[in-house]
Amino acid sequence: MLDHIRPLVLATLRNRKGVTAAEYAVLAVGIVIAVSAAAVTLGTTISSKFASIFG
């Protein structure tokens, strides 16, 4: 049974396309987290500025 799985695992480890896709996915998640944090922080600041100007 393990004789059939070993070549598949080795082929997967040699395939760089999957690694590159995973790296891009991690990078995209990091960007989404950074943009979300900035939006939450700036959203509160901008909202309070508008409230003080127009409120």
mmCIF file of the N, C-alpha and C atoms, coordinates in Angstrom:
data_MODEL
# 
_entry.id   MODEL 
# 
loop_
_atom_site.group_PDB 
_atom_site.id 
_atom_site.type_symbol 
_atom_site.label_atom_id 
_atom_site.label_alt_id 
_atom_site.label_comp_id 
_atom_site.label_asym_id 
_atom_site.label_entity_id 
_atom_site.label_seq_id 
_atom_site.pdbx_PDB_ins_code 
_atom_site.Cartn_x 
_atom_site.Cartn_y 
_atom_site.Cartn_z 
_atom_site.occupancy 
_atom_site.B_iso_or_equiv 
_atom_site.pdbx_formal_charge 
_atom_site.auth_seq_id 
_atom_site.auth_comp_id 
_atom_site.auth_asym_id 
_atom_site.auth_atom_id 
_atom_site.pdbx_PDB_model_num 
ATOM 1   N N  . MET A 1 1  ? 0.826   -1.197 0.000  1.00 0.00 ? 1  MET A N  1 
ATOM 2   C CA . MET A 1 1  ? 0.000   0.000  0.000  1.00 0.00 ? 1  MET A CA 1 
ATOM 3   C C  . MET A 1 1  ? 0.870   1.260  0.000  1.00 0.00 ? 1  MET A C  1 
ATOM 4   N N  . LEU A 1 2  ? 1.865   1.302  0.879  1.00 0.00 ? 2  LEU A N  1 
ATOM 5   C CA . LEU A 1 2  ? 2.741   2.466  0.939  1.00 0.00 ? 2  LEU A CA 1 
ATOM 6   C C  . LEU A 1 2  ? 3.588   2.611  -0.317 1.00 0.00 ? 2  LEU A C  1 
ATOM 7   N N  . ASP A 1 3  ? 3.808   1.511  -1.038 1.00 0.00 ? 3  ASP A N  1 
ATOM 8   C CA . ASP A 1 3  ? 4.576   1.585  -2.280 1.00 0.00 ? 3  ASP A CA 1 
ATOM 9   C C  . ASP A 1 3  ? 3.848   2.405  -3.331 1.00 0.00 ? 3  ASP A C  1 
ATOM 10  N N  . HIS A 1 4  ? 2.540   2.457  -3.266 1.00 0.00 ? 4  HIS A N  1 
ATOM 11  C CA . HIS A 1 4  ? 1.751   3.244  -4.218 1.00 0.00 ? 4  HIS A CA 1 
ATOM 12  C C  . HIS A 1 4  ? 1.681   4.717  -3.809 1.00 0.00 ? 4  HIS A C  1 
ATOM 13  N N  . ILE A 1 5  ? 1.725   4.983  -2.538 1.00 0.00 ? 5  ILE A N  1 
ATOM 14  C CA . ILE A 1 5  ? 1.591   6.354  -2.038 1.00 0.00 ? 5  ILE A CA 1 
ATOM 15  C C  . ILE A 1 5  ? 2.906   7.120  -2.149 1.00 0.00 ? 5  ILE A C  1 
ATOM 16  N N  . ARG A 1 6  ? 4.022   6.432  -1.925 1.00 0.00 ? 6  ARG A N  1 
ATOM 17  C CA . ARG A 1 6  ? 5.329   7.109  -1.915 1.00 0.00 ? 6  ARG A CA 1 
ATOM 18  C C  . ARG A 1 6  ? 5.627   7.857  -3.212 1.00 0.00 ? 6  ARG A C  1 
ATOM 19  N N  . PRO A 1 7  ? 5.446   7.262  -4.395 1.00 0.00 ? 7  PRO A N  1 
ATOM 20  C CA . PRO A 1 7  ? 5.710   8.030  -5.625 1.00 0.00 ? 7  PRO A CA 1 
ATOM 21  C C  . PRO A 1 7  ? 4.812   9.254  -5.778 1.00 0.00 ? 7  PRO A C  1 
ATOM 22  N N  . LEU A 1 8  ? 3.577   9.158  -5.323 1.00 0.00 ? 8  LEU A N  1 
ATOM 23  C CA . LEU A 1 8  ? 2.670   10.305 -5.401 1.00 0.00 ? 8  LEU A CA 1 
ATOM 24  C C  . LEU A 1 8  ? 3.147   11.445 -4.506 1.00 0.00 ? 8  LEU A C  1 
ATOM 25  N N  . VAL A 1 9  ? 3.581   11.106 -3.306 1.00 0.00 ? 9  VAL A N  1 
ATOM 26  C CA . VAL A 1 9  ? 4.072   12.125 -2.381 1.00 0.00 ? 9  VAL A CA 1 
ATOM 27  C C  . VAL A 1 9  ? 5.343   12.769 -2.925 1.00 0.00 ? 9  VAL A C  1 
ATOM 28  N N  . LEU A 1 10 ? 6.251   11.962 -3.450 1.00 0.00 ? 10 LEU A N  1 
ATOM 29  C CA . LEU A 1 10 ? 7.496   12.506 -4.001 1.00 0.00 ? 10 LEU A CA 1 
ATOM 30  C C  . LEU A 1 10 ? 7.228   13.385 -5.216 1.00 0.00 ? 10 LEU A C  1 
ATOM 31  N N  . ALA A 1 11 ? 6.298   12.987 -6.064 1.00 0.00 ? 11 ALA A N  1 
ATOM 32  C CA . ALA A 1 11 ? 5.955   13.804 -7.231 1.00 0.00 ? 11 ALA A CA 1 
ATOM 33  C C  . ALA A 1 11 ? 5.332   15.124 -6.799 1.00 0.00 ? 11 ALA A C  1 
ATOM 34  N N  . THR A 1 12 ? 4.524   15.090 -5.763 1.00 0.00 ? 12 THR A N  1 
ATOM 35  C CA . THR A 1 12 ? 3.902   16.312 -5.256 1.00 0.00 ? 12 THR A CA 1 
ATOM 36  C C  . THR A 1 12 ? 4.955   17.254 -4.677 1.00 0.00 ? 12 THR A C  1 
ATOM 37  N N  . LEU A 1 13 ? 5.929   16.704 -3.973 1.00 0.00 ? 13 LEU A N  1 
ATOM 38  C CA . LEU A 1 13 ? 6.987   17.537 -3.400 1.00 0.00 ? 13 LEU A CA 1 
ATOM 39  C C  . LEU A 1 13 ? 7.877   18.143 -4.479 1.00 0.00 ? 13 LEU A C  1 
ATOM 40  N N  . ARG A 1 14 ? 8.041   17.451 -5.601 1.00 0.00 ? 14 ARG A N  1 
ATOM 41  C CA . ARG A 1 14 ? 8.860   17.976 -6.697 1.00 0.00 ? 14 ARG A CA 1 
ATOM 42  C C  . ARG A 1 14 ? 8.119   19.005 -7.532 1.00 0.00 ? 14 ARG A C  1 
ATOM 43  N N  . ASN A 1 15 ? 6.806   19.028 -7.464 1.00 0.00 ? 15 ASN A N  1 
ATOM 44  C CA . ASN A 1 15 ? 6.005   19.939 -8.279 1.00 0.00 ? 15 ASN A CA 1 
ATOM 45  C C  . ASN A 1 15 ? 6.063   21.340 -7.675 1.00 0.00 ? 15 ASN A C  1 
ATOM 46  N N  . ARG A 1 16 ? 6.746   22.269 -8.333 1.00 0.00 ? 16 ARG A N  1 
ATOM 47  C CA . ARG A 1 16 ? 6.902   23.631 -7.824 1.00 0.00 ? 16 ARG A CA 1 
ATOM 48  C C  . ARG A 1 16 ? 5.674   24.495 -8.077 1.00 0.00 ? 16 ARG A C  1 
ATOM 49  N N  . LYS A 1 17 ? 4.794   24.089 -8.983 1.00 0.00 ? 17 LYS A N  1 
ATOM 50  C CA . LYS A 1 17 ? 3.601   24.893 -9.260 1.00 0.00 ? 17 LYS A CA 1 
ATOM 51  C C  . LYS A 1 17 ? 2.711   24.975 -8.029 1.00 0.00 ? 17 LYS A C  1 
ATOM 52  N N  . GLY A 1 18 ? 2.569   23.893 -7.321 1.00 0.00 ? 18 GLY A N  1 
ATOM 53  C CA . GLY A 1 18 ? 1.751   23.887 -6.116 1.00 0.00 ? 18 GLY A CA 1 
ATOM 54  C C  . GLY A 1 18 ? 2.337   24.764 -5.024 1.00 0.00 ? 18 GLY A C  1 
ATOM 55  N N  . VAL A 1 19 ? 3.647   24.743 -4.906 1.00 0.00 ? 19 VAL A N  1 
ATOM 56  C CA . VAL A 1 19 ? 4.312   25.566 -3.898 1.00 0.00 ? 19 VAL A CA 1 
ATOM 57  C C  . VAL A 1 19 ? 4.134   27.042 -4.227 1.00 0.00 ? 19 VAL A C  1 
ATOM 58  N N  . THR A 1 20 ? 4.285   27.392 -5.485 1.00 0.00 ? 20 THR A N  1 
ATOM 59  C CA . THR A 1 20 ? 4.117   28.783 -5.891 1.00 0.00 ? 20 THR A CA 1 
ATOM 60  C C  . THR A 1 20 ? 2.694   29.256 -5.633 1.00 0.00 ? 20 THR A C  1 
ATOM 61  N N  . ALA A 1 21 ? 1.719   28.418 -5.942 1.00 0.00 ? 21 ALA A N  1 
ATOM 62  C CA . ALA A 1 21 ? 0.325   28.779 -5.690 1.00 0.00 ? 21 ALA A CA 1 
ATOM 63  C C  . ALA A 1 21 ? 0.079   28.968 -4.194 1.00 0.00 ? 21 ALA A C  1 
ATOM 64  N N  . ALA A 1 22 ? 0.675   28.118 -3.391 1.00 0.00 ? 22 ALA A N  1 
ATOM 65  C CA . ALA A 1 22 ? 0.511   28.250 -1.938 1.00 0.00 ? 22 ALA A CA 1 
ATOM 66  C C  . ALA A 1 22 ? 1.159   29.537 -1.437 1.00 0.00 ? 22 ALA A C  1 
ATOM 67  N N  . GLU A 1 23 ? 2.317   29.883 -1.996 1.00 0.00 ? 23 GLU A N  1 
ATOM 68  C CA . GLU A 1 23 ? 2.971   31.131 -1.594 1.00 0.00 ? 23 GLU A CA 1 
ATOM 69  C C  . GLU A 1 23 ? 2.126   32.340 -1.960 1.00 0.00 ? 23 GLU A C  1 
ATOM 70  N N  . TYR A 1 24 ? 1.540   32.318 -3.144 1.00 0.00 ? 24 TYR A N  1 
ATOM 71  C CA . TYR A 1 24 ? 0.666   33.419 -3.545 1.00 0.00 ? 24 TYR A CA 1 
ATOM 72  C C  . TYR A 1 24 ? -0.580  33.480 -2.663 1.00 0.00 ? 24 TYR A C  1 
ATOM 73  N N  . ALA A 1 25 ? -1.097  32.335 -2.258 1.00 0.00 ? 25 ALA A N  1 
ATOM 74  C CA . ALA A 1 25 ? -2.271  32.316 -1.384 1.00 0.00 ? 25 ALA A CA 1 
ATOM 75  C C  . ALA A 1 25 ? -1.938  32.927 -0.025 1.00 0.00 ? 25 ALA A C  1 
ATOM 76  N N  . VAL A 1 26 ? -0.780  32.583 0.518  1.00 0.00 ? 26 VAL A N  1 
ATOM 77  C CA . VAL A 1 26 ? -0.364  33.150 1.809  1.00 0.00 ? 26 VAL A CA 1 
ATOM 78  C C  . VAL A 1 26 ? -0.166  34.653 1.682  1.00 0.00 ? 26 VAL A C  1 
ATOM 79  N N  . LEU A 1 27 ? 0.446   35.089 0.592  1.00 0.00 ? 27 LEU A N  1 
ATOM 80  C CA . LEU A 1 27 ? 0.643   36.516 0.347  1.00 0.00 ? 27 LEU A CA 1 
ATOM 81  C C  . LEU A 1 27 ? -0.695  37.243 0.232  1.00 0.00 ? 27 LEU A C  1 
ATOM 82  N N  . ALA A 1 28 ? -1.644  36.642 -0.489 1.00 0.00 ? 28 ALA A N  1 
ATOM 83  C CA . ALA A 1 28 ? -2.965  37.256 -0.649 1.00 0.00 ? 28 ALA A CA 1 
ATOM 84  C C  . ALA A 1 28 ? -3.686  37.370 0.691  1.00 0.00 ? 28 ALA A C  1 
ATOM 85  N N  . VAL A 1 29 ? -3.586  36.349 1.514  1.00 0.00 ? 29 VAL A N  1 
ATOM 86  C CA . VAL A 1 29 ? -4.223  36.392 2.836  1.00 0.00 ? 29 VAL A CA 1 
ATOM 87  C C  . VAL A 1 29 ? -3.603  37.503 3.685  1.00 0.00 ? 29 VAL A C  1 
ATOM 88  N N  . GLY A 1 30 ? -2.294  37.651 3.610  1.00 0.00 ? 30 GLY A N  1 
ATOM 89  C CA . GLY A 1 30 ? -1.631  38.726 4.352  1.00 0.00 ? 30 GLY A CA 1 
ATOM 90  C C  . GLY A 1 30 ? -2.086  40.099 3.903  1.00 0.00 ? 30 GLY A C  1 
ATOM 91  N N  . ILE A 1 31 ? -2.240  40.272 2.597  1.00 0.00 ? 31 ILE A N  1 
ATOM 92  C CA . ILE A 1 31 ? -2.709  41.556 2.068  1.00 0.00 ? 31 ILE A CA 1 
ATOM 93  C C  . ILE A 1 31 ? -4.139  41.828 2.509  1.00 0.00 ? 31 ILE A C  1 
ATOM 94  N N  . VAL A 1 32 ? -4.984  40.813 2.466  1.00 0.00 ? 32 VAL A N  1 
ATOM 95  C CA . VAL A 1 32 ? -6.380  40.983 2.890  1.00 0.00 ? 32 VAL A CA 1 
ATOM 96  C C  . VAL A 1 32 ? -6.446  41.364 4.366  1.00 0.00 ? 32 VAL A C  1 
ATOM 97  N N  . ILE A 1 33 ? -5.632  40.744 5.187  1.00 0.00 ? 33 ILE A N  1 
ATOM 98  C CA . ILE A 1 33 ? -5.625  41.075 6.615  1.00 0.00 ? 33 ILE A CA 1 
ATOM 99  C C  . ILE A 1 33 ? -5.158  42.513 6.831  1.00 0.00 ? 33 ILE A C  1 
ATOM 100 N N  . ALA A 1 34 ? -4.113  42.924 6.112  1.00 0.00 ? 34 ALA A N  1 
ATOM 101 C CA . ALA A 1 34 ? -3.601  44.288 6.259  1.00 0.00 ? 34 ALA A CA 1 
ATOM 102 C C  . ALA A 1 34 ? -4.621  45.318 5.801  1.00 0.00 ? 34 ALA A C  1 
ATOM 103 N N  . VAL A 1 35 ? -5.261  45.074 4.675  1.00 0.00 ? 35 VAL A N  1 
ATOM 104 C CA . VAL A 1 35 ? -6.266  46.013 4.160  1.00 0.00 ? 35 VAL A CA 1 
ATOM 105 C C  . VAL A 1 35 ? -7.468  46.064 5.097  1.00 0.00 ? 35 VAL A C  1 
ATOM 106 N N  . SER A 1 36 ? -7.876  44.912 5.617  1.00 0.00 ? 36 SER A N  1 
ATOM 107 C CA . SER A 1 36 ? -9.013  44.886 6.543  1.00 0.00 ? 36 SER A CA 1 
ATOM 108 C C  . SER A 1 36 ? -8.703  45.659 7.824  1.00 0.00 ? 36 SER A C  1 
ATOM 109 N N  . ALA A 1 37 ? -7.509  45.468 8.356  1.00 0.00 ? 37 ALA A N  1 
ATOM 110 C CA . ALA A 1 37 ? -7.125  46.191 9.572  1.00 0.00 ? 37 ALA A CA 1 
ATOM 111 C C  . ALA A 1 37 ? -7.074  47.690 9.318  1.00 0.00 ? 37 ALA A C  1 
ATOM 112 N N  . ALA A 1 38 ? -6.538  48.086 8.175  1.00 0.00 ? 38 ALA A N  1 
ATOM 113 C CA . ALA A 1 38 ? -6.484  49.511 7.839  1.00 0.00 ? 38 ALA A CA 1 
ATOM 114 C C  . ALA A 1 38 ? -7.880  50.082 7.658  1.00 0.00 ? 38 ALA A C  1 
ATOM 115 N N  . ALA A 1 39 ? -8.767  49.326 7.027  1.00 0.00 ? 39 ALA A N  1 
ATOM 116 C CA . ALA A 1 39 ? -10.133 49.804 6.808  1.00 0.00 ? 39 ALA A CA 1 
ATOM 117 C C  . ALA A 1 39 ? -10.869 49.982 8.129  1.00 0.00 ? 39 ALA A C  1 
ATOM 118 N N  . VAL A 1 40 ? -10.684 49.050 9.036  1.00 0.00 ? 40 VAL A N  1 
ATOM 119 C CA . VAL A 1 40 ? -11.344 49.164 10.341 1.00 0.00 ? 40 VAL A CA 1 
ATOM 120 C C  . VAL A 1 40 ? -10.799 50.367 11.102 1.00 0.00 ? 40 VAL A C  1 
ATOM 121 N N  . THR A 1 41 ? -9.497  50.526 11.121 1.00 0.00 ? 41 THR A N  1 
ATOM 122 C CA . THR A 1 41 ? -8.877  51.643 11.840 1.00 0.00 ? 41 THR A CA 1 
ATOM 123 C C  . THR A 1 41 ? -9.241  52.978 11.209 1.00 0.00 ? 41 THR A C  1 
ATOM 124 N N  . LEU A 1 42 ? -9.073  53.094 9.909  1.00 0.00 ? 42 LEU A N  1 
ATOM 125 C CA . LEU A 1 42 ? -9.374  54.355 9.234  1.00 0.00 ? 42 LEU A CA 1 
ATOM 126 C C  . LEU A 1 42 ? -10.873 54.624 9.179  1.00 0.00 ? 42 LEU A C  1 
ATOM 127 N N  . GLY A 1 43 ? -11.667 53.573 9.104  1.00 0.00 ? 43 GLY A N  1 
ATOM 128 C CA . GLY A 1 43 ? -13.115 53.754 9.074  1.00 0.00 ? 43 GLY A CA 1 
ATOM 129 C C  . GLY A 1 43 ? -13.617 54.424 10.335 1.00 0.00 ? 43 GLY A C  1 
ATOM 130 N N  . THR A 1 44 ? -13.110 54.012 11.462 1.00 0.00 ? 44 THR A N  1 
ATOM 131 C CA . THR A 1 44 ? -13.494 54.616 12.735 1.00 0.00 ? 44 THR A CA 1 
ATOM 132 C C  . THR A 1 44 ? -13.024 56.066 12.802 1.00 0.00 ? 44 THR A C  1 
ATOM 133 N N  . THR A 1 45 ? -11.814 56.322 12.363 1.00 0.00 ? 45 THR A N  1 
ATOM 134 C CA . THR A 1 45 ? -11.268 57.683 12.390 1.00 0.00 ? 45 THR A CA 1 
ATOM 135 C C  . THR A 1 45 ? -12.041 58.604 11.462 1.00 0.00 ? 45 THR A C  1 
ATOM 136 N N  . ILE A 1 46 ? -12.299 58.148 10.260 1.00 0.00 ? 46 ILE A N  1 
ATOM 137 C CA . ILE A 1 46 ? -13.036 58.968 9.288  1.00 0.00 ? 46 ILE A CA 1 
ATOM 138 C C  . ILE A 1 46 ? -14.463 59.208 9.759  1.00 0.00 ? 46 ILE A C  1 
ATOM 139 N N  . SER A 1 47 ? -15.080 58.191 10.324 1.00 0.00 ? 47 SER A N  1 
ATOM 140 C CA . SER A 1 47 ? -16.440 58.339 10.829 1.00 0.00 ? 47 SER A CA 1 
ATOM 141 C C  . SER A 1 47 ? -16.501 59.381 11.943 1.00 0.00 ? 47 SER A C  1 
ATOM 142 N N  . SER A 1 48 ? -15.538 59.359 12.838 1.00 0.00 ? 48 SER A N  1 
ATOM 143 C CA . SER A 1 48 ? -15.547 60.343 13.928 1.00 0.00 ? 48 SER A CA 1 
ATOM 144 C C  . SER A 1 48 ? -15.260 61.752 13.408 1.00 0.00 ? 48 SER A C  1 
ATOM 145 N N  . LYS A 1 49 ? -14.429 61.888 12.387 1.00 0.00 ? 49 LYS A N  1 
ATOM 146 C CA . LYS A 1 49 ? -14.166 63.207 11.792 1.00 0.00 ? 49 LYS A CA 1 
ATOM 147 C C  . LYS A 1 49 ? -15.426 63.771 11.140 1.00 0.00 ? 49 LYS A C  1 
ATOM 148 N N  . PHE A 1 50 ? -16.133 62.934 10.374 1.00 0.00 ? 50 PHE A N  1 
ATOM 149 C CA . PHE A 1 50 ? -17.378 63.391 9.756  1.00 0.00 ? 50 PHE A CA 1 
ATOM 150 C C  . PHE A 1 50 ? -18.409 63.763 10.813 1.00 0.00 ? 50 PHE A C  1 
ATOM 151 N N  . ALA A 1 51 ? -18.463 62.995 11.892 1.00 0.00 ? 51 ALA A N  1 
ATOM 152 C CA . ALA A 1 51 ? -19.411 63.293 12.959 1.00 0.00 ? 51 ALA A CA 1 
ATOM 153 C C  . ALA A 1 51 ? -19.086 64.628 13.623 1.00 0.00 ? 51 ALA A C  1 
ATOM 154 N N  . SER A 1 52 ? -17.807 64.917 13.798 1.00 0.00 ? 52 SER A N  1 
ATOM 155 C CA . SER A 1 52 ? -17.442 66.189 14.428 1.00 0.00 ? 52 SER A CA 1 
ATOM 156 C C  . SER A 1 52 ? -17.659 67.370 13.489 1.00 0.00 ? 52 SER A C  1 
ATOM 157 N N  . ILE A 1 53 ? -17.518 67.156 12.183 1.00 0.00 ? 53 ILE A N  1 
ATOM 158 C CA . ILE A 1 53 ? -17.718 68.242 11.223 1.00 0.00 ? 53 ILE A CA 1 
ATOM 159 C C  . ILE A 1 53 ? -19.203 68.506 10.996 1.00 0.00 ? 53 ILE A C  1 
ATOM 160 N N  . PHE A 1 54 ? -19.948 67.449 10.724 1.00 0.00 ? 54 PHE A N  1 
ATOM 161 C CA . PHE A 1 54 ? -21.355 67.607 10.352 1.00 0.00 ? 54 PHE A CA 1 
ATOM 162 C C  . PHE A 1 54 ? -22.315 67.371 11.505 1.00 0.00 ? 54 PHE A C  1 
ATOM 163 N N  . GLY A 1 55 ? -21.826 66.908 12.617 1.00 0.00 ? 55 GLY A N  1 
ATOM 164 C CA . GLY A 1 55 ? -22.707 66.553 13.719 1.00 0.00 ? 55 GLY A CA 1 
ATOM 165 C C  . GLY A 1 55 ? -22.904 67.639 14.649 1.00 0.00 ? 55 GLY A C  1 
# 
